[in-house]
Amino acid sequence: MSTTSGFTIGLRTLLLIALLGGMVGCASSAKAPPAAVVDVAQADAARSAFDAAMEVALGQAERLRAGETPDVAELEAARDRLRDASRACIQQPGCEVERVLRGYEQLVAMGLAVGEGFDASAPNAAPEARADSPLLTDLPEAARSISLLNGRELRDLIELNTPVKSAMVEWLTWMRPQLITAWENYQAMRHLMWPAYDEAGLPEALLFGILAKESGGRVHAVSRAGASGPLQFMYQTGMGYGLGRVDGFDTRFDPQLASRASVRYLNDRFRELNGSLEMALAAYNGGEGRARRLHQATGGKPFWNAQVYRQLPRETQDYVPMVLAAAWLFLHPDEVGLEFPQVDTRPASFTLAHPSTLNELTLCLGQGGTREGWFRVLRNLNPRHEPHAVIPAGTVMQGPQSMAEAYAARCVEGERLAWARELAASNRPSAPATATAVAANAYTVRSGDSLHSIARRHQCSVEQLARGNGVRAPRYLIKPGQRLALSGCRRA
């Protein structure tokens, strides 16, 4: 038996242990009236230990899929560590069995814990093709979200207090263009993002509010802290909710998978925070550990209570009303004179007749009745492709119906195609001038950079870049002026 098969069997066995443990935990909690007492510190420690073990296992999995020769001792150590951390998490109240299951689903998506005949190059290796996975529907306890609305409309739950009204002023004055752009971006991705919220019984306005505040609907947004994607998941948090690197692609940038992860995250927070919408959003921004400890320390007092509100970071104090205000405006645009433009939301696809790039396609497609052209829509709906990267002929591209029609009319042949090719060819990314070959293989960190954005820019994995420069997970902290070696990156 090969080492890879041995690791696969070990993970399959551990998956069964996790599943059985989860079912036993659910059954026992259903029979026992009093809920288990949650030791917050121990639960946080168990979660951290599991996440760290899962990160090591995913790193090993990615090496195996990349064709690297495995180190038997490292594989066995990763397997044992993951097994112990999983058992500890399952047995610790508050550590969330769902966390373990989501982690194993991610390993499944990478081709581990499945049949030995798995073909890593097959299209069904990608998580998008696993929409029928039973784990994507979560455990029975979370199969449908805790009733956030309790029969009431979201518009009735949003308290129009001074902070929320103040946030509306921000959205309707200097941030109005950003709000409208976020709405347009969301409309193009709605068929990918809304179903997860709809199936969970969560309001669409809540999804829009989070999206507008987090990224403005830009799928490839990366914050200074390393939060990434349309819903801005930190790497470690995303990994706990089924997001991570698959075939070199960071699935936090996938709008459909990010939306599913967001639903799971909110489910967990509603369960912990007594269904409080504001506290769940505070956790989304300021961290679930902080929100959970504050909720318990204050006896479950609401977000707006001074005892809670004043203990939160200023960013979180501002974040929650901004999300709520955007959600309210999504529901009541006419009442405040807000006009959202018409956008073609009919999903379609088209097949490239020639090799092309996203930049070339944008130039060829033209404006097409849009305010800002097709570049952002192309990026958002085809997140695996970089703007300058050549996409092979025969690749199926996603876009609205009007984009597919424009491609057939202008980009298969003719003067527009020739002009777009000429322009795109003159705009290749240039390497910075360097004095030596060594300097060309290094990068100096600038203000606003994150390890994730640098890795994406130079086409290498975050883990590879971190290992080569001694940057520790999960925070991947770097600072301006720091020199990073780019060995192993495609665009050094």
N, C-alpha and C positions, 0 to 999 in steps of 0.2 A: 504494500500500500504506500502511495506517495505521501510526502509530508503535507501537501495541499489537501489531499483527501482526508488525512487524519485530522487536520484542523477543521475541515468542513464537518466531519462527524462529531467532533467535540462541540462545535457551535450548535449543531442540530440538537444534540442531547441537552445542551444548556437551554436552548429555546424551549424544549419540552418542560424542563424544570421551571422556567419562568412562567410558562402558560399554566402549569399545574399550580404553582404557587399563587398566581393571580386568581385562579378560580377558587382555590381554597380560601384566599383572603376575602374574596367577594362573598362566598357562601357564609363564612364565619361572621362577617360584618352584618349580613342580612339576618342572621339568627340571634345575634347578641344585641339587645336593646341599647345598652350604653356603648357609645363609641370609644374606641381605644384612645387613651390619653396620648397626645402628641408631644414629645419632647422636641421642641423646635431646634435646639442645638444639635441633637443626635440625628434628627431628620435631615438637617442641612448637611451634616457630615456624611451621612449615607449617600445623599444625592451627589455630593461632590466626589466621593470615592467612586461611585458608579460611573459618573461622567468621565472622570479621568481614566478609568479602566476601559471604557468604551472608546475613548479617543485613541488609546494605544492599539486596541483591536482593529479600529478602522484604519489606522496607519499601516498595520501589518497587512490588512486586506488590500489596501491600495497598492502596496509593494508587490503583493502576489499577482494582482491583476496587471501590473505594469511589466510582469515577466521577470522580476528580480528573483534571484536564487534565495529561498527562504532559509533563515537560521532556525534550526529545530528548537534550540533552547529558548530563543526569543518567542517563537510561536507558542510553545508550551507555557511559558511564563505569562504571556498575554491571555491565553485561554484560562489558566488557573486564576489569574487576577480578576478577570471578568466574571468567572463563575462565583468566586467568593463575594465580589461586590454586588452581584445580582441577588444572591441569596440574602445578603445583609440588607439590601434595599427592600426586598419583598417582605422581610420579617420586621422591618422598622416602620411603625405607624407614621404616616405623613411623608414617606419617601416616594409614594406613588408607583404602584405596579405598572401603570400605563407607561411610565418612563422607561422601564425595562423592556416592555414590549415594543415601544417605538424604536429603541436602540437596536433590537434584534431585527426589526423590519428593515432598518437601514442596511444591516449586514446582508439581509436577504437580497435587497436591491443591488448590492455589489456582487452578488453571485455566490455568497457563502450561505451555508445552512439550507442549500437546495440540492437537487440531484447532481451526481457527479458529472452528468452529461451537459452541464450548463456551459453555454458558449458565451464568453465574455464580450464577444464582438457583436452578438445578436442585438437587434433593436429592443427586444423585450428586457434587456438588462437595465434599461433606464427606468427610474421610478415612475415616470409619467405613464408608462404602459401598465402599471400595476394598480390602476384605479379600482379593480375588483378585489384587491387584497382585503381580507376580512379585518386586518389590523387597522386599515385606514378608517374604518367606521368606529374605532375605539372599542373599549370594553362596554358591556351592557350598562354599567353605571353612567357612562358618558356617551352612550349611543345617541342620545338627544340631550342638548345642553340643559343644565339646570335652568328652570324657567326664570329668565331674567325679567321678562315683562310682566309676568303674573296677570295676563289678560289685559294689560294696559299698553297703549301706544308709547313708542319711545319719546314722542314729542311731549307726552304728559310726564315722563320721568325726568326730563332735562329741566333742572331748576334754573330759571332765568334770573339768577342772582347777579350781583355786580361783577364778579370775575368773568362769568360767561358773557354778559353783555359787553364787557370791555374787550373780550376776545373777538366778539362779532365786529366791533369797530375796527380791529386789526385786519380781519379778513375782508371787510368791505371797503377799506381805504387802500393803503399801500400794498396790502397782500391780496387784493382782489385778482390781479392777473395770475398769481400763483394758484389761487383757488379755482379759477376757471380752467387753467391748464391742467390742474389735478383732475378736474371733472372730465375733461376731454380724454386724458390718459386713461382714466378709469373706465370710461365708456368703451374704449377699444379693447380693454382686458376684462370687461364685465362677465363675458361668457366663461372665463377661466376662474375668476375669483368669487363671484357671487354664489354659485351653486353650493360651495362648502358652508357658507353662512346660512343660506336658505334651508339646506337640509338640517342644520343644527337649530333652526328656529331663531337665529340671531338677526337683528335688524340690518338691512343694507346700509342705512345711514351711518351706523356704527363703523362698518367696514370703510366707508368713504371717509369718515372723520379721521380714522387712524391713518389711512393712506395719505390723505391731504397733508396732515401734520408731519408724518414720518418722512415721506419721500417726494411728495407732490406727484406721485404716480410714475416716478422714474425708476424703472426696474433695477438699473445698475448703480443706484445711489449707494455711496459708502460714507459713513460718518467718520469723524476724527478718531472716535473710540473703536472703530472697526465694525460697527453695526452695518449690515448690508442688506440690499434687496428692497423691494417695494414696501415691505412692512418692517424693515430694519431690525433683523434679528442679529444679536451677537452670536459669534461662532459657537460658543459653548451652549448657550441657550437653544439655538437652532438645532444643535446636535441632539439635545434632549427631546426635541419634538419632530424628529425624522428628517431634518435637513443636514446637509454636509456635502462632501465632495464625492461625486460619482463620475468616473471616467474623466477626472480632471476638472469637471464643471461643478462650481459651487451652487447647489440647488437652492440656496437662499435667494438667488436671482430668478428663480422660476416663479412667476406670479401665482400659478395654480397651487404648487406645493407650499408656497409661503402662506397662502390663504388657508389651506388646510391646517398648517401648523399654528396659525393665529387662532383658529377656532379651538384647537386642543388646548392652547395656552390659556385662553379665556375661560374655557371649561374648568380647568384646574383652579384658576384664581376665583371664579364664582363659588366653587365648592369650598375653598378655604376661607373666603372673605364674606360669607353669608349673603352671596348674591349681589354684593354692592358693585354697581357699575363704576362709580368713581374710584373706588379702591382698586378694582381690577385694572383700570387704566393707570392708576398710580403705580401699580406693580409693573405694568408693561413698560413704563418709562424709568422708574426708579429702582426696579428689582423686586422680585417676589419675596425674597428673604426679608427685606426691610419692611414691606407692606404687611407681611404675615406677623412679624414681631410687633409692629405698631398696633395692628388689629387686636392682637392678644393682650398687649400691655394696657390698652385703653378700654378693654371690655367690649370691643366691637363698635366703638363710636364711629359715626360717619365721617367721610372725607372732609366735609366743610366744618366740622367741629374744630374749634381753635386748638384743642389738645392734640388733635391729629395733624391738622393743616400746618401748624407752625413747626412741626418736627420733620416735615418733608423738605427736600432740597428745593431751592427756588425754581429750578428747571421743571420739577414735577408739579409744583404749585401752578406754573403757567401752562404746562402741557395738558393737564386734564381739562380745564375750561376751553382750551383751543380745540381739542378734539370734539368736545360736546357742542361748541359753537358751530364747527364745520358740519357736524351731523344735523343740527337744527336747521342750518341754512340749506342743506341738501333737501330737507323736507318742506321748507317754507321759502323758496326763492322769491316768489311773487310778492310776499308781504314786505320785503325790504328792497324791492327794485333790482333784484339780482337776475340777470339773464344768462342762462347757460346755452351755448350755441348747439345747433343740431350736429350730430356726429353719426357717421355710418357705422352702425354696430353689428351689421350682418357678417358673421364670421365666414371666411372663405380661405382658400389656399391656391397657390399657383406653383408650377414647376419651372425651375430655371432652364431656359433654352440654351444659355451660354454660361460659362463661369463668370461670376460677378462678385462684387463686394456690396456691403450695405450702403456705402457712400455712393457707389456707381448707381445702384438702384434708386436711391433718393433723388439723385440728379436726373435720372431718366424719367422717373414717375412724375416729376413736377409737383405743383402745388395741389392740384386735384380738388379744389374747393375747400381745402383745409386752411386754418389760420397760419400754421407753422410748417407745412410740408409733412412728408411721410417719415422722416428720419426717426423720430422718437417712437412712432408706432412700430416701425420695423424692428427697432432695438428691443422694445418691450415684448413683442410677440415672438421674436426669434432670439432669445437671450443668450444662446450658446455661441453666437457669431459676433466677433469683434468688427468694428467699422471698416478696417483696412484688410481684414483677412479674406482671401479669395475663397468663395463658396463654389463647390464643383457644380457643373451642369447636372441636371437631374434632381437636384435637391428640392424638396418640397418646402416652400416658404409659407408662413401664416400671415394673414392680413385681412382687412375688411373686404367686402365684395368690390367696392369701388377701386381699391388698390389692385385687385386681381384683374379687373377690367382695364385699368390704366396700363398694367404690365403687358397684357396681350396687345394693346393698341400701339404702344410706344417703345417697348423695350425688347422686342424680339428681333426687329430689324428697323432700318431707316436712319434718318439724319439725327434724330434725338438720341438714339443709342450710341452712334458714333461720337457725338458731342459729349455725352456723359462719360464715355470711356476716356476721351482725351483729357477732360477735366479731372477725373478721378486719378488718372495716371500721374498727373502733375502734383498730386497732394499726398504722396507717400510719407509716412512718418520718418523723420530724419533722426539719426543717432547723434547725441551731443558730441561736440568736439572734445577729444581726449588726447592727452600727451603720450600715453603709453597704452599698450594692450591690457595691462593690469587694470588701469583706470577704466577702460571700456567695459570690463567685466565687474564693475562695482557701481553702486548707486549711493548717493548722499541723500539722506532723508530730509525732506523739506516740511515746513509747517503745514499741517492739514493732511499729511500722508498717514496711511495705516499700512500694516504689513499686508493686509488683504488687497488694498488698492495697488500696492507695488507689485505683488505677485501676479495680479490680473494684468497689469500693464506690461510686465515682462514675460508673461506666459509661463509661469511655473506655479507649483502648488505652494500654499501657505506653509504646510508642514515641511516641505523641502527647503524653503527659504529660511524657516525658523531653525531647522536643524543645522544648516550650514553657517548660521550666524549666532548660535547660542541664545536665541530668543525663546523664552519659555512660554508654553501654553498654560492656561487657555487664553490669557489676556493679550499675549503677543505685544508687549509694550516696547515701543521704539521712541526715539526722541530726535528732534531736528538736529542736523549735523552729524548724526551717526552714519557710519559707512557700512553698507551691506554688500557682501559678496554675492554675485548673481550667477555663480557656477550652477549649471544644470538648467538655467532658464533659456527659453528659446530665443528671446529677444534681449540678449545681454548687451 
